[in-house]
C-alpha cells in the first residue's frame, strides 16, 4: 500500500509519524544496524551464582589462526537501577565485526542491591574474562574494559581502583 497516494489525508499521515518513530527505541535501531553474519554469540554465560551474574560473548567469525584476539568487557549504564545486556547487543556485534572478542555483562541493580555490589559483580565478570580468555581465543594481556554512563563508572573503577580486581 502506498500511503502517500492513499485516501488518508496527508495531515493524518504526519500525525501518525511521531507514533511510528517512538515505537522503535534507539537501542532497537542500533541493534538492527550491525550485520549478524560477522560473529558467533554465546549467551547466558554465568560468571557468578546470582541470576543477573551472566554475560554474552561475541566472537568474530574469522578463520582460525594462531593469533589471539583482544577482548573487551562492556558494562552498560542505567543509573545502576535499569538495563539489560540484551539491549547492548549492538556493542558486542560492532566489536566482534572488527575482530575483537566482546563480553557484555549484566550486573545486579538497585534496589535489589546497594553500592558497592555493582562493582563487586563487575569485578567477578572481569575475573571470568581473565580466567576464560584463552578458551575463547583472547589474549589475556589484551583485555580491555569499557562502559556507558553508570557502566563507564564501573569500567573506570575496574581499571583504576586496585581493590576491585585484587580481591577476585
C-alpha positions in Angstrom: 0.0 0.0 0.0 1.3 3.4 -0.9 0.4 5.7 2.0 1.2 8.8 0.1 -1.3 8.0 -2.6 -3.9 6.6 -0.2 -7.2 8.2 0.6 -5.9 9.3 4.0 -5.4 13.0 4.3 -1.7 14.0 4.5 -2.4 15.6 7.8 -3.3 12.2 9.2 -0.1 10.7 7.8 2.0 13.3 9.5 0.0 12.9 12.7 0.9 9.2 12.8 4.7 9.9 12.3 5.6 10.5 15.9 3.8 7.3 16.9 5.7 5.4 14.3 9.0 6.9 15.4 8.5 6.3 19.1 7.6 2.7 18.5 11.3 2.0 17.9 13.7 2.6 20.7 17.2 4.0 19.9 18.7 0.7 21.1 16.5 -1.3 18.7 17.6 0.9 15.9 21.3 0.4 16.8 20.9 -3.3 17.2 19.3 -3.5 13.7 22.2 -1.7 12.0 25.0 -4.2 12.8 25.4 -7.2 10.5 24.8 -10.5 12.2 27.0 -12.7 9.9 30.3 -11.4 11.3 30.2 -13.0 14.7 29.2 -16.0 16.8 27.2 -15.4 20.0 27.3 -17.4 23.3 24.5 -16.2 25.6 23.8 -16.5 29.3 27.3 -17.5 30.4 27.4 -17.4 34.2 30.2 -15.5 35.9 28.7 -16.0 39.4 25.8 -17.7 41.2 23.2 -14.9 41.1 20.6 -14.7 38.3 21.9 -11.4 36.9 25.6 -12.5 37.0 25.6 -13.5 33.4 27.2 -12.3 30.2 27.0 -12.7 26.5 30.2 -13.4 24.4 30.5 -12.2 20.8 33.3 -13.8 18.9 34.5 -12.7 15.5 33.7 -15.1 12.6 37.2 -15.3 11.2 39.4 -18.1 10.1 41.2 -19.9 12.9 44.7 -18.6 13.2 47.5 -18.9 15.8 46.9 -15.3 16.7 44.9 -14.5 19.8 42.5 -11.6 19.8 41.9 -8.6 22.0 38.9 -8.8 24.4 36.6 -6.0 25.6 34.3 -6.4 28.7 31.4 -3.9 28.4 29.2 -2.7 31.2 26.0 -0.8 30.3 24.6 2.2 32.1 21.2 2.8 33.6 21.8 4.7 36.9 22.6 1.3 38.5 18.8 0.6 38.5 17.9 -0.4 35.0 19.4 -2.1 32.0 19.9 -5.5 30.4 22.8 -6.9 28.4 20.5 -7.8 25.5 19.9 -4.1 24.9 23.5 -3.6 24.1 23.8 -6.4 21.6 25.0 -3.8 19.1 28.1 -3.2 21.1 29.1 -6.8 21.1 28.3 -7.1 17.4 30.1 -4.0 16.4 33.3 -5.0 18.3 33.2 -8.6 17.0 32.8 -7.4 13.4 36.1 -5.6 13.9 37.9 -8.7 15.1 37.5 -8.0 18.9 36.0 -10.5 21.3 33.3 -8.7 23.2 31.7 -9.6 26.5 28.5 -7.7 27.5 27.8 -8.3 31.2 24.8 -7.9 33.4 25.2 -7.0 37.0 22.8 -6.7 39.9 20.9 -3.5 40.2 19.3 -1.2 42.7 17.0 -1.5 44.7 17.9 -5.3 44.9 21.5 -4.4 46.0 23.4 -1.3 47.1 26.8 0.1 46.3 29.4 -1.4 46.1 27.7 -4.6 44.9 27.6 -3.3 41.3 31.4 -3.1 41.4 31.8 -6.5 43.0 29.7 -8.0 40.2 31.8 -6.2 37.6 35.0 -7.5 39.2 33.6 -11.0 39.1 32.8 -10.6 35.4 36.4 -9.3 34.8 37.8 -12.3 36.7 35.7 -14.6 34.4 37.2 -12.8 31.4 40.7 -13.4 32.6 40.0 -17.0 33.5 38.3 -17.8 30.2 40.2 -15.6 27.7 42.3 -18.4 26.2 39.3 -20.7 25.9 37.6 -18.1 23.6 40.8 -17.2 21.7 41.6 -14.0 23.5 45.0 -12.8 24.7 44.8 -12.4 28.5 47.3 -9.5 28.2 44.9 -7.6 25.9 41.7 -7.5 27.9 40.1 -4.1 28.0 37.1 -2.7 29.8 34.6 -0.1 28.6 31.2 1.1 29.6 28.4 3.6 29.1 27.1 6.0 31.8 26.9 4.2 35.1 28.7 1.3 33.3 31.5 3.6 32.4 32.0 4.4 36.1 32.1 0.7 36.8 34.6 0.2 34.0 36.8 3.1 35.3 36.8 1.6 38.8 37.9 -1.8 37.4 40.8 -0.1 35.6 41.8 2.4 38.2 41.0 1.1 41.7 43.1 -2.0 42.6 40.8 -3.1 45.4 38.2 -4.4 42.8 40.3 -6.8 40.8 42.7 -7.6 43.6 40.1 -9.5 45.6 38.9 -11.9 42.9 
